[in-house]
Amino acid sequence: MTPWSSPWPLSLLRLQALVVRNYCRLFRQFCHGSSILLIAFSCNYSQHFLNAAQQPSKAKDTPISVRFTDIRKSAGITFVQDSTETDEKYYLETMGTGVGWIDYDQDGLMDLYFVQSGATPAYKPSKPLHSALYRNNGDGTFTDVTEKAHVGGEGHYGQGVAVADYDNDGFPDMYVTGYGRAILYHNNGDGTFTDVTAKAGVADEGAWSTSAGWFDFDKDGWLDLVVTNYLDWLPENNLWCGERAPGYRSYCNPNNYRGQKTKLYRNNHDGTFTDVSEKSGVGIPESKGMGVVLADFNNDGWPDIAIANDTWPNFLFQNNRDGTFTDISLISGLAASEDGRYEAGMGIDAADVDGDGLLDVYITHLDFELNRLYHNNGDGTFTDVTYSSGIGNKAITLSGVAAKFIDYDNDGWPDIVQANGAMVDNVHLYHSEVSYKEPLLMFHNLGNGHFEKSSDSLGPDFVRPVAGRGLATADFFNDGAVGLAVNCRGDSPELLRNDGGTANHWLEVLLIGTKSNRDGIGSSLKLTAGGLVHVEQSKGGTSYMSASDPRIHFGLGKRTKIDSLVVNWPSGQVDKLINVPVDQIIAVKEGIGIVPHSFPKVQQR
């Protein structure tokens, strides 16, 4: 048995696939008539490359300088993630935990929640472990309000967090996933939460839940819940993996255990949920779910489900608009890499990286695999464009865990930020070129979905090696510069302030649904400004076990005027806004337009 680290260099099969792809470029006519799946797939890849080259090039604004500064200490964040590490090498230990942004008190400032682990049969901490909620004070500091808010979850081995207003009362709630059970915290609107898990029926009892996401899959105006479950692992069946020499015992590969199944809970509008996992089709296939993103991938107005699975086919469930989903994972091309491999899928996000109005998908993987970018072809299929996009093997020795699309320099194109860190803490004994702690990674979008690695230009705090796990993005200074929170295994988190992003113009939009769900999740927004046409969606899930700022962010580059902003709500309501201000956060209410809302700008930086 080998430790949980991918041992393969670039495979012969991948090289064969590359040869076939080049062959198709030379012999397009032959490829169109061929019935060989691999050749047809490669032709599709080539066509995307050609189409991207023919699209208008990105406006060449003067580049701006951005650096990320870790302000955790000055902000008053004292949380430390407990790895619960023991010599038993419990599989559970390596996962780390997530992080979530939530404006729990609705004061217009993003607050911060760190998920914590818990005791195990082999690990008994001296003090009970608990998750932590920090209130944003509006001056660059945060206050720990965990005890007052009742969201510590002592005794719960937490994993991830998903944030949304599931009962449409105007206050965001939290679903905290975990090993053995999950917790649903209802926001009481007075700074406190109540554990309503039992009443709601969403405990996911006996399962190992990792990521979760909220969305309105039946478009009834109430948010439903998707929960990804991982492995059938118990302390009693924990295997010995790695060599039996001193110090060489390692965490196992997920292939050593069976997977669990995905859960879908439908909102009953009364504070309770119904498990429709099997009825909907989502809960039928075995899964090893790590990350989830909920969005409309075929632009039919109905949200779909994409799941990153670990050493297992990734899932894409297409919404049938009747309460059921069709599993199109394999035929879509999203299930595997270009060369047909099921890799260690962990973090996932979706964005329109090339300006064609369709959401593309990014999935992270372990070292000696590739982080994959899948181009949305608009016909229900995706093409692996990892190489033609410029991402390629530029991070092949890094273990990608969480990832988010972020326009960190506000130039109007979504970039990719990624948290890294090996799953195996003694990985250097097996791969001398790989380290356990690894730097963050940034791929800068050059326009039309072409990327270059820009990590080294973002400052020493950005590239300091950490055992990165959960990652979430937010404009926590309300100044238009999107920053990061990273939960690190067995260590203090990172709170990275974006210094320089405001040199370009921007807009952020808080959605307030009326007929639609209160958060407006599932809405599509189309911004037009001086030749820039940018489509964003309000998505559920994303990253790895984490929840990001719900406000929709648009970078504008040097553009000082927005021509229009069109919001397509899940209800079918369409609001077209003109005279939209730049360099502001606005609240848009369904059927009304821009409404007053306070978003205090944090002064101290």
Secondary structure, DSSP 8 states (H G I E B T S, - for coil): --BSS----S-HHHHHHHHHHHHHHH-HHHHHH---HHHHHHHHHHHHHHHHHHS-----------EEEE-HHHHT----------TT--GGGGG---EEEE-TT-SSS-EEEE-----BTTB--SS----EEEEE-SSS-EEE-HHHHT---TT--EEEEEEE-TT-SSS-EEEEEEBS--EEEEE-SSS-EEE-HHHHT---TTSBEEEEEEE-TT-SSS-EEEEEE-B---GGG---BS-SSTT--B-B-GGGS-BEE-EEEEE-SSS-EEE-HHHHTTTSSEE-EEEEEEE-SSSSSS-EEEEEEBTS--EEEEE-SSS-EEE-HHHHT-SS-TTS---B---EEEE-SSSSSS-EEEE---TTS--EEEEE-SSS-EEE-TTTTT-TTTTTTS-EEEEEEE-TT-SSS-EEEEEEB-SSTTGGGT-TT--SBB--EEEEEEETTEEEE-GGGS-TTTTS-B-EEEEEEE-TTSSS--EEEEEETTS--EEEEEESGGGSEEEEEEEE-SSS-TT-TT-EEEEEETTEEEEEE--EE-BTT-B---SEEEEEET-----EEEEE-TTS-EEEE-S--SSEEEEEETTTEEE----------
